Each structure stands twice: as C-alpha cells, then as structure tokens.
Amino acid sequence: FGCLTTAGSYRTRARAVKETWRKHTELFHLYGDAPDESLPITPYAALEGGGLSEEQEFLKEQIEAADYASSLAKFFCALRDMHTRHPEASWYYLGGDDNFVVPENLVAQLQGLDAASVLMVGGPLGSHVGVGKYPSGGSGIIFSNGFLRASSRHLAPFAASWRRE
C-alpha cells in the first residue's frame, strides 16, 4: 500500500492515515516531499542519491515544484518505487492522503482476479494533450504485479516526457 502526501498535510491528513488504516497493512509507504520526525516518510526515489541522469534530474525538479502538475511525476515515481522495493507483491494500491481505505475489504475484493495479468482497478482517467488518457489517482488505484512487471521501466520516462516543452 502506498499513500501520497505533502509536507503541508503531515499534521492533518497524513497523520490520520498513519493512525487509522495504515495500521491494517503489512507493507506500507507514505510518500512525501520532505522528511518528518513523526511520520515514516518514504522519499521519492528520484530525489535520492547523487549522479542523477537527465531524466531523474527533470523528475526531481517536477517533484520539488510541489504544485498540482507535479502530482503525476510523484504518482509514477512512487508506483515504480513500490514495485522496486516489493517485486513479489501481488497487488499495489496507491492513493492520496485524502482517502480512507479498509485494506482487508480491498484485498478480499481482489481474490477472484489474477495478479499475474495486466490489470489496473479503480481510479478515474485523466487526460493530457499529446499524452492521452492516464490514471490520475483520485480514490486510489490498484495495479497488478503483472501490470507493473510490464510497465515499471516505462513509468519514469513517461512521467518525465509528458511535461517537457
């Protein structure tokens, strides 16, 4: 399970996630744009390490912008990070800190689906000129392991390319 947040929401929405539904998950990452002493913030992978590629440097700039348009880069970087850290997971949920999730119910609903298939469940589709439709988050999206195996290496290039002028 992954949850996107921002430093401005750490004391309110992110704390509520930590104190409620996060307790019912085994693997969990709270992705934020700054470290925090009271929250287990997982930094966006594009911001870690030195010697960043041109693509990573661009993503870093997008994420650090901390504006509405940076949400797509954050979403895809977090999704790729979850798959990199937990390649054996069957399902990956990623949503915002304004969602309330009942993990047990969500997992139960996935029982009849094949995690090895290329599946994306839930979430509205956004659209962008020149890109087309893409998953925009909203109430959160569940991705199968098969989906991320097929797409993970393409997430960062896509997130980096869609905003370049």
C-alpha positions in Angstrom: 0.0 0.0 0.0 1.3 3.5 -0.8 -0.1 6.9 0.1 0.9 10.2 -1.4 1.1 13.3 0.9 2.8 16.6 1.1 4.5 18.4 3.9 1.5 20.7 4.3 -0.7 17.7 5.1 1.7 15.9 7.5 -0.1 17.1 10.7 -3.6 16.5 9.5 -4.3 14.0 6.7 -1.1 12.1 6.7 -1.3 11.7 10.5 -4.9 10.4 10.1 -3.7 7.8 7.6 -1.0 6.7 10.0 -3.3 6.4 12.9 -6.2 4.7 11.1 -6.0 2.4 8.0 -2.1 2.2 7.8 -2.2 0.1 10.9 -4.0 -2.6 8.9 -1.4 -3.0 6.2 1.7 -5.2 6.2 3.7 -3.2 3.6 3.1 0.5 3.5 4.9 3.6 2.2 3.9 7.2 2.9 5.5 9.2 0.1 6.2 12.8 0.9 8.3 15.7 -0.3 10.2 16.3 2.9 11.4 14.2 5.9 9.4 14.3 9.1 10.3 13.1 12.6 6.8 11.9 13.5 5.9 10.2 10.2 7.6 7.3 8.3 8.1 9.3 5.1 9.4 7.4 2.2 11.3 9.8 -0.1 10.6 9.8 -3.8 13.3 7.6 -5.4 14.1 10.3 -8.0 15.3 12.5 -5.2 17.8 10.0 -3.7 21.4 9.5 -4.5 23.9 11.5 -6.5 24.8 11.5 -10.1 21.3 11.7 -11.4 20.5 11.1 -15.1 19.0 13.9 -17.1 15.6 12.2 -16.8 16.0 11.8 -13.0 17.1 15.4 -12.7 14.0 16.5 -14.6 11.7 14.4 -12.4 13.4 15.8 -9.3 12.6 19.3 -10.5 9.0 18.3 -11.1 8.6 16.7 -7.7 10.2 19.6 -5.9 7.9 22.0 -7.6 5.2 20.7 -5.2 2.4 22.1 -7.4 -0.6 20.4 -8.8 1.2 19.5 -12.0 3.9 17.6 -10.1 1.3 15.0 -8.9 1.8 12.8 -12.0 5.5 12.6 -11.5 5.1 11.8 -7.8 2.4 9.2 -8.6 4.6 7.3 -11.1 7.8 7.6 -9.1 6.0 6.2 -6.0 4.5 3.4 -8.0 7.8 2.4 -9.5 9.4 2.6 -6.1 6.8 0.3 -4.6 7.4 -2.3 -7.3 11.2 -2.0 -6.9 11.0 -2.5 -3.1 8.4 -5.2 -3.2 8.6 -7.1 -6.6 7.0 -10.2 -5.1 3.7 -8.4 -4.1 0.6 -9.5 -5.9 -1.2 -6.1 -5.8 -0.1 -2.5 -5.3 -2.5 0.2 -4.1 -1.5 3.8 -4.5 -3.8 6.7 -3.4 -3.7 10.1 -1.7 -3.8 11.1 1.9 -7.4 12.2 1.5 -8.6 8.6 1.0 -9.8 6.2 3.7 -9.1 2.6 2.9 -10.2 -0.6 4.5 -7.3 -2.9 3.4 -9.0 -6.1 4.4 -12.0 -5.4 2.3 -9.9 -4.2 -0.6 -7.8 -7.4 -0.6 -10.9 -9.5 -0.3 -12.3 -7.9 -3.5 -9.2 -8.8 -5.4 -9.3 -12.5 -4.6 -11.0 -13.5 -7.8 -8.6 -11.6 -10.0 -5.3 -12.9 -11.5 -2.4 -10.7 -10.2 -0.2 -12.1 -12.9 -2.4 -10.5 -15.6 -2.0 -6.9 -16.7 -4.7 -5.2 -14.6 -5.5 -1.8 -13.2 -8.5 -1.5 -11.0 -10.3 1.7 -9.9 -9.3 5.3 -10.3 -10.6 7.9 -12.8 -8.8 8.5 -16.0 -7.3 11.9 -16.6 -6.2 13.2 -20.0 -3.4 15.4 -21.2 -2.9 16.9 -24.7 -0.3 14.8 -26.5 -0.4 12.1 -23.9 -3.9 10.8 -24.0 -5.6 9.2 -21.0 -3.7 8.1 -17.9 -4.6 7.0 -14.4 -5.0 10.2 -12.3 -5.3 8.8 -8.8 -8.5 10.1 -7.3 -9.7 7.5 -4.9 -6.6 5.4 -5.4 -5.7 2.8 -8.0 -4.8 -0.9 -7.6 -2.2 -2.3 -10.0 -1.5 -6.0 -10.5 2.0 -7.4 -10.3 1.7 -8.3 -14.0 0.9 -4.7 -14.8 3.9 -3.3 -13.0 6.2 -6.0 -14.4 5.1 -4.9 -17.9 5.2 -1.2 -17.3 7.6 -0.3 -14.4 10.6 0.6 -16.6 8.4 2.9 -18.6 6.9 4.9 -15.7 9.8 7.3 -15.1 10.4 8.1 -18.9 6.6 8.7 -19.3 6.4 10.9 -16.2 9.5 12.9 -17.4 8.3 13.2 -21.0 4.8 14.4 -20.6 5.7 17.9 -19.2 8.7 18.7 -21.3 8.2 21.6 -23.6 
